[in-house]
């Protein structure tokens, strides 16, 4: 006995090869399901391409400023709030400023800090954070979730990690 040909395998019970309408892949249930799946994949792919970059709004732990690590990451933080309000802490003093953000371009207004007694190390850290905010001209959230502020020459000046929603901070005791 010889094996059936591929035409014989594709021929329905009526003996004739399938037409486009009879084909399981083109007009049948399987064909419609396949078309819907392809359409869904195309829709998801198009929406992923058109997806806007992640927003820097929210609370961030400052991990690095001026390419140097932060000494005390428990308090050093930034919060990009709505309506252009930037608040945070340098690790020694609270800070507040206004900011504008348009298409990834960042401008931070004058930063005001509170008053507190700080060690030399804390003052050096504060200076690096404030300098980073003064020189920052762009902001983005990288694919790995890190916040990145860059200067006009494209050098990284500040890097941060997003805090979990609902994170609270206790006032530091002198």
For each residue, the residues with C-beta under 8 A, 3 or more apart:
1:
2:
3:
4: 8 9
5: 8 9
6: 9 10
7: 10 11 17
8: 4 5 11
9: 4 5 6
10: 6 7 17 18
11: 7 8 14 15 16 17 18
12: 15 16 18 22
13:
14: 11
15: 11 12
16: 11 12
17: 7 10 11
18: 10 11 12 22 23 24
19: 22 23
20: 23 26 27
21: 26 27
22: 12 18 19 27 28
23: 18 19 20 26 27 28 31
24: 18 28 29 30 31
25: 28 30 31 34
26: 20 21 23 31
27: 20 21 22 23 31 32
28: 22 23 24 25 31 32
29: 24 32 33
30: 24 25 33 34
31: 23 24 25 26 27 28 34 35
32: 27 28 29 35 36
33: 29 30 36 37
34: 25 30 31 37 38
35: 31 32 38 39
36: 32 33 39 40
37: 33 34 40 41
38: 34 35 41 42
39: 35 36 42 43
40: 36 37 43 44
41: 37 38 44 45
42: 38 39 45 46
43: 39 40 46 47
44: 40 41 47 48
45: 41 42 48 49
46: 42 43 49 50
47: 43 44 50 51
48: 44 45 51
49: 45 46
50: 46 47
51: 47 48
52: 55
53: 104 140 141
54: 141 145
55: 52 58 141
56: 60 80 101 139 140 141 147
57: 80 81 82
58: 55 79 80 162 163
59: 77 78 79 162 163 167
60: 56 77 78 79 80 147 160 161 162 163
61: 73 76 77 160 161 162 163
62: 65 70 73 76 77 78 88 91 129 158 159 160
63: 69 70 73 146 159 160 161
64: 67 68 69 70 156 158 159 160
65: 62 68 70 125 128 129 131 132 157 158 159
66: 128 131 132 157 158
67: 64 155 156 157
68: 64 65 128
69: 63 64
70: 62 63 64 65 73 76 91 125 129
71: 91 121 122 125
72: 75 76 91 122 125
73: 61 62 63 70 76
74:
75: 72 89 90 91 92 169 172
76: 61 62 70 72 73 88 89 90 91 125 129
77: 59 60 61 62 88 89 160 163 169
78: 59 60 62 86 87 88 147 158 160
79: 58 59 60 86 87 88
80: 56 57 58 60 86 99 101
81: 57 84 85 86 87
82: 57 85
83:
84: 81 98 99 100 101
85: 81 82 96 98 99
86: 78 79 80 81 96 97 98 99 108 111 133
87: 78 79 81 94 95 96
88: 62 76 77 78 79 94 95 96
89: 75 76 77 92 93 94 95 169
90: 75 76 93 94 95 113 122 125 126 129 130
91: 62 70 71 72 75 76 122 125 126 129
92: 75 89 116 118 119 122 123 125 126
93: 89 90 113 114 115 116 118 126
94: 87 88 89 90 113 114
95: 87 88 89 90 111 112 113 114 129 130
96: 85 86 87 88 111 112
97: 86 108 109 110 111 112 133
98: 84 85 86 108 109
99: 80 84 85 86 106 107 108 109
100: 84 106 107
101: 56 80 84 104 105 106 107 139
102: 105
103:
104: 53 101 138 139 140
105: 101 102 137 138
106: 99 100 101 136 137 138 139 149
107: 99 100 101 137
108: 86 97 98 99 111 133 134 136
109: 97 98 99
110: 97
111: 86 95 96 97 108 130 133 134
112: 95 96 97
113: 90 93 94 95 126 130
114: 93 94 95
115: 93
116: 92 93 174
117: 174
118: 92 93 122 123 126
119: 92 122 123
120: 123 124
121: 71 124 125
122: 71 72 90 91 92 118 119 125 126
123: 92 118 119 120 126 127
124: 120 121 127 128
125: 65 70 71 72 76 90 91 92 121 122 128 129
126: 90 91 92 93 113 118 122 123 129 130
127: 123 124 130 131
128: 65 66 68 124 125 131 132
129: 62 65 70 76 90 91 95 125 126 132 133 158
130: 90 95 111 113 126 127 133 134
131: 65 66 127 128 134 135 157
132: 65 66 128 129 135 136 149 157 158
133: 86 97 108 111 129 130 136 149 158
134: 108 111 130 131
135: 131 132 151 152 157
136: 106 108 132 133 139 149 150 151 157 158
137: 105 106 107 150 151 152
138: 104 105 106 149 150
139: 56 101 104 106 136 147 148 149 150
140: 53 56 104 147 148 150
141: 53 54 55 56 145 146 147 148 162
142: 145 146 147 148
143:
144:
145: 54 141 142 161 162
146: 63 141 142 159 160 161
147: 56 60 78 139 140 141 142 158 159 160 161 162
148: 139 140 141 142 156 158 159
149: 106 132 133 136 138 139 156 157 158 159
150: 136 137 138 139 140 154 155 156 157
151: 135 136 137 154 155 157
152: 135 137
153:
154: 150 151
155: 67 150 151
156: 64 67 148 149 150 159
157: 65 66 67 131 132 135 136 149 150 151
158: 62 64 65 66 78 129 132 133 136 147 148 149
159: 62 63 64 65 146 147 148 149 156
160: 60 61 62 63 64 77 78 146 147
161: 60 61 63 145 146 147
162: 58 59 60 61 141 145 147
163: 58 59 60 61 77 167
164: 167
165:
166:
167: 59 163 164
168:
169: 75 77 89
170:
171:
172: 75
173:
174: 116 117
